[in-house]
Amino acid sequence: MRGETLPEDQQVYRVQVVSAFLKAGVPLTKIEYFRELLEDHAYRLTDRRNMHDYVPFILQQEEKRIHDEITGKVLSVVFDGTARLGEALAIILRFVSDDWVIQQRLVRVQLLTKSLSGEEIARELISILSVTYGVQSTQLLGAMRDRTSTNNVAMQTMKIVYPNLIDIGCYSHMIDQVGNLFNTTILNEFMSAWIGMFSHSFKARALWKERADSSVKSYSATRWWSKWEVMRQLMVYFGDLRPFVEENDDIAPANRLKILGIIQDSGKLTHLKVELAATIDVGEPFVKACYYLEGDGPLVLYCYETVDKLLAAIRTNHMPNVNANVQSLTSKPLSDPQSVKWISYAKSCVKPGLDYFKRQLSTSMKSSLQVFKGCRLFLPQKICVMNVDADKVKEALLPIPFLSSKVELDQLLAELPAYLASAADTSNEVDPVEWWRNNAATLPCWSAAAAKILLLQPSSAAAERVFSILLNCFGEQQDRALQDYIEASLMLQYNKR
């Protein structure tokens, strides 16, 4: 490291300064703006090029901290790529600490010049896990990732190297895709123009806020739920739509004409109202589930129940906004043939998305859903009401390779009566992770199994948070920053050092 002849305390200070810049996501090119402050009553700094020489050392120290944290622990990995900011790959390790805190550590951010193939992703994962961090074949128990074809190929290789690995495709991405498949032609045409009207016009956003006393909802082209939020706001303020567009003839003229072409055509306007109502009614539980499953907590214990609630929502087919709109449009009872026709149309609009959801659960997500079903055994509030016996426990744990061996099952079954007794009358307010921490000494077999179960997650959203930090801190400047600086910055920020 440059400056090794300097006194140790001066070296330490320079490392602290560079670490602070990394944690803040501030480029070292800006160090000159802070030099007077940083050198006041302290040690002198060198120029920014020489200060950058401390980055590899800081990165190496962070890797060592992670290596020490995960040594001897079972793990899972979250990985995902993005093309939004140029090609990038993020790899995160998840583990449970000795004091029962679920931890996630960003271990790799690779900026790429081209997309990786499935085999290349697998090689990168194996290199980071096995070579850099010394993860043994039996230590890695789960992998959470987006369900792209390249990731599917990568997982085929990963399962050979890590035989106990449970492959979990991202449920949040799958659920988010449901809305994209709704067949709402008029609504899609309208939303394209509506979002376009505000996307590049501060004036349009300001005028809308003045009229509706509410800012326009933000929109992300990669997330359908953000479009749903825009649509929900539109439905709430639908009465302001027509006067807003008609009165402001100097904003986004092309998009304004498209919107007027829909709302001034009575037939298209009727279809717009029904399609919007159907999307809001049917989309709401899916949006809520998508939000919920993107967290970092013990969602493995609740995923199956969350999916089951979505299936129940499909069965009940509750569409209050559709019913209200249809009654307003027809001025007739819902049983009237004209009303029935519009309600049937609303159902037909959302049917492709709902069919996709059910199809995914019975095909590509079937095995992981069975895993999540078995994981409910580790929710102390549920175990007693599930009326489990030895056969039910065996059946539930069979899809979980690291818990389905005869030795493991015999140990769990021997301890089952004690578990049931301890879990009796556990309040729903009790944090299940805290419960396992408090009962680890009296339930060693079940608590050890619970620590493994908590490694699993129903989504790869943890990697998305890495990309959000990348966008917020570097954005378009990322191509001018060095790989090691970006990686060290993201690791320190994500790992909360």
MOFENQUI-V796158 format. One record per backbone hydrogen bond with DSSP energy under -1.0 kcal/mol. CO is the residue of the C=O (numbers start at 1). NH is the residue of the N-H. E is the energy in kcal/mol with one decimal. If there is no record, write none. Layout:
CO | NH | E
CO | NH | E
This chain:
3 | 6 | -2.1
7 | 11 | -2.0
8 | 12 | -2.7
9 | 13 | -1.9
10 | 14 | -2.1
11 | 15 | -2.3
12 | 16 | -2.4
13 | 17 | -2.3
14 | 18 | -2.5
15 | 19 | -2.6
16 | 20 | -2.2
17 | 21 | -2.1
18 | 22 | -2.4
19 | 23 | -2.8
20 | 24 | -1.8
21 | 26 | -2.4
27 | 30 | -1.9
28 | 31 | -1.8
30 | 33 | -1.3
31 | 34 | -1.1
34 | 38 | -3.0
35 | 39 | -2.5
39 | 42 | -1.3
47 | 51 | -2.3
48 | 52 | -1.9
51 | 54 | -1.8
52 | 55 | -1.9
54 | 58 | -2.2
55 | 59 | -2.7
56 | 60 | -2.4
57 | 61 | -2.3
58 | 62 | -2.1
59 | 63 | -2.2
60 | 64 | -2.0
61 | 65 | -2.2
62 | 66 | -2.3
63 | 67 | -2.6
64 | 68 | -2.5
65 | 69 | -2.0
66 | 70 | -2.2
67 | 71 | -1.1
70 | 73 | -2.5
75 | 141 | -3.2
76 | 94 | -2.6
77 | 144 | -2.7
78 | 92 | -2.9
80 | 90 | -2.6
82 | 88 | -1.5
83 | 86 | -1.1
87 | 112 | -2.6
88 | 82 | -1.8
89 | 110 | -2.8
90 | 80 | -1.6
91 | 107 | -2.5
91 | 108 | -1.4
92 | 78 | -2.9
93 | 105 | -2.9
94 | 76 | -1.7
95 | 103 | -3.4
97 | 100 | -1.9
101 | 97 | -2.5
103 | 95 | -2.3
105 | 93 | -2.8
108 | 91 | -2.4
110 | 89 | -2.1
117 | 121 | -2.4
118 | 122 | -2.2
119 | 123 | -2.4
120 | 124 | -2.2
121 | 125 | -2.6
122 | 126 | -2.8
123 | 127 | -2.4
124 | 128 | -2.4
125 | 129 | -2.8
126 | 130 | -2.5
127 | 131 | -1.1
127 | 132 | -2.1
128 | 133 | -1.5
129 | 135 | -3.1
136 | 139 | -1.4
139 | 75 | -2.8
141 | 166 | -1.8
142 | 77 | -2.4
143 | 168 | -2.9
144 | 79 | -2.1
145 | 170 | -1.8
148 | 152 | -2.0
149 | 153 | -2.0
150 | 154 | -2.2
151 | 155 | -2.2
152 | 156 | -1.2
153 | 157 | -1.2
154 | 158 | -2.2
155 | 159 | -2.3
157 | 161 | -1.5
158 | 162 | -2.9
162 | 165 | -1.7
166 | 143 | -2.4
168 | 145 | -1.9
170 | 174 | -1.6
171 | 175 | -3.0
172 | 176 | -2.5
173 | 177 | -1.6
178 | 181 | -1.1
179 | 182 | -1.5
182 | 184 | -1.4
184 | 188 | -2.7
185 | 189 | -2.0
186 | 190 | -2.6
187 | 191 | -3.1
188 | 192 | -2.0
189 | 193 | -1.5
190 | 194 | -2.8
191 | 195 | -2.9
192 | 196 | -1.7
193 | 197 | -1.9
194 | 198 | -1.0
195 | 199 | -1.7
201 | 205 | -1.7
202 | 206 | -2.7
203 | 207 | -2.7
204 | 208 | -2.1
205 | 209 | -2.2
206 | 210 | -2.1
207 | 211 | -1.8
208 | 212 | -3.3
209 | 213 | -1.8
220 | 223 | -1.4
224 | 228 | -2.3
225 | 229 | -2.0
226 | 230 | -1.6
227 | 231 | -2.3
228 | 232 | -2.8
229 | 233 | -2.0
230 | 234 | -2.0
231 | 235 | -2.3
232 | 236 | -2.0
233 | 237 | -2.1
235 | 238 | -1.2
237 | 240 | -1.7
238 | 241 | -1.1
240 | 244 | -1.9
241 | 245 | -2.2
242 | 246 | -2.7
243 | 247 | -2.3
244 | 248 | -1.4
247 | 249 | -1.1
252 | 256 | -2.8
253 | 257 | -2.2
254 | 258 | -1.5
255 | 259 | -2.2
256 | 260 | -2.6
257 | 261 | -2.1
259 | 263 | -2.6
260 | 264 | -2.0
262 | 265 | -1.1
265 | 269 | -3.0
266 | 270 | -2.0
267 | 271 | -2.0
268 | 272 | -2.6
269 | 273 | -2.3
270 | 274 | -2.2
271 | 275 | -2.8
272 | 276 | -2.6
273 | 277 | -2.3
274 | 278 | -2.5
275 | 279 | -2.2
276 | 280 | -2.2
277 | 281 | -2.6
278 | 282 | -2.5
279 | 283 | -1.9
280 | 284 | -1.6
283 | 287 | -2.6
284 | 288 | -2.5
285 | 289 | -2.1
286 | 290 | -2.3
287 | 291 | -2.4
288 | 292 | -2.5
289 | 293 | -2.6
291 | 294 | -1.1
292 | 295 | -1.3
297 | 299 | -2.2
298 | 301 | -1.7
299 | 302 | -1.4
299 | 303 | -1.5
302 | 306 | -2.2
303 | 307 | -2.6
304 | 308 | -2.5
305 | 309 | -1.9
306 | 310 | -1.4
307 | 311 | -2.0
308 | 312 | -2.1
309 | 313 | -2.2
310 | 314 | -1.9
311 | 315 | -2.0
312 | 316 | -2.6
313 | 317 | -1.8
319 | 323 | -2.3
320 | 324 | -2.4
321 | 325 | -2.4
322 | 326 | -2.9
323 | 327 | -2.3
324 | 328 | -1.9
325 | 329 | -2.5
326 | 330 | -2.7
327 | 331 | -2.2
333 | 336 | -1.6
336 | 340 | -2.9
337 | 341 | -2.0
338 | 342 | -1.5
339 | 343 | -2.4
340 | 344 | -2.5
341 | 345 | -1.9
342 | 346 | -2.3
343 | 347 | -2.1
344 | 348 | -2.1
345 | 349 | -1.6
346 | 350 | -1.2
347 | 351 | -1.3
349 | 183 | -3.4
350 | 354 | -1.9
351 | 355 | -2.9
352 | 356 | -1.9
353 | 357 | -2.0
354 | 358 | -2.3
355 | 359 | -2.3
356 | 360 | -2.5
357 | 361 | -1.8
358 | 362 | -1.1
360 | 365 | -2.7
363 | 366 | -1.2
365 | 369 | -2.3
366 | 370 | -1.7
367 | 371 | -1.5
368 | 372 | -2.4
369 | 373 | -2.0
370 | 374 | -1.9
371 | 375 | -1.8
374 | 377 | -1.8
375 | 378 | -1.9
376 | 379 | -1.9
379 | 382 | -2.3
379 | 383 | -1.9
389 | 393 | -2.4
390 | 394 | -2.3
391 | 395 | -2.3
392 | 396 | -2.4
393 | 397 | -2.1
394 | 398 | -1.1
397 | 400 | -1.8
400 | 403 | -2.2
405 | 409 | -2.8
406 | 410 | -2.7
407 | 411 | -1.9
408 | 412 | -2.1
409 | 413 | -2.8
410 | 414 | -2.1
411 | 415 | -1.3
415 | 419 | -2.0
416 | 420 | -2.8
417 | 421 | -2.1
418 | 422 | -2.3
419 | 423 | -2.4
423 | 426 | -1.8
427 | 430 | -1.4
431 | 435 | -2.4
432 | 436 | -2.2
433 | 437 | -2.0
434 | 438 | -2.3
435 | 439 | -1.4
439 | 443 | -1.9
443 | 447 | -2.7
444 | 448 | -1.7
445 | 449 | -2.0
446 | 450 | -2.4
447 | 451 | -2.2
448 | 452 | -1.1
449 | 453 | -2.3
450 | 454 | -2.3
452 | 455 | -1.4
453 | 456 | -1.9
458 | 171 | -3.2
460 | 463 | -1.4
461 | 465 | -1.6
463 | 467 | -1.7
464 | 468 | -1.8
465 | 469 | -1.8
466 | 470 | -2.4
467 | 471 | -2.4
468 | 472 | -2.7
469 | 473 | -2.6
470 | 474 | -2.2
470 | 475 | -1.8
474 | 477 | -2.7
475 | 478 | -1.6
477 | 480 | -1.9
478 | 481 | -1.0
482 | 486 | -2.3
483 | 487 | -2.8
484 | 488 | -2.5
485 | 489 | -2.4
486 | 490 | -2.7
487 | 491 | -2.5
488 | 492 | -2.4
489 | 493 | -2.2
490 | 494 | -3.1
491 | 495 | -2.5
492 | 497 | -2.1
493 | 496 | -1.0
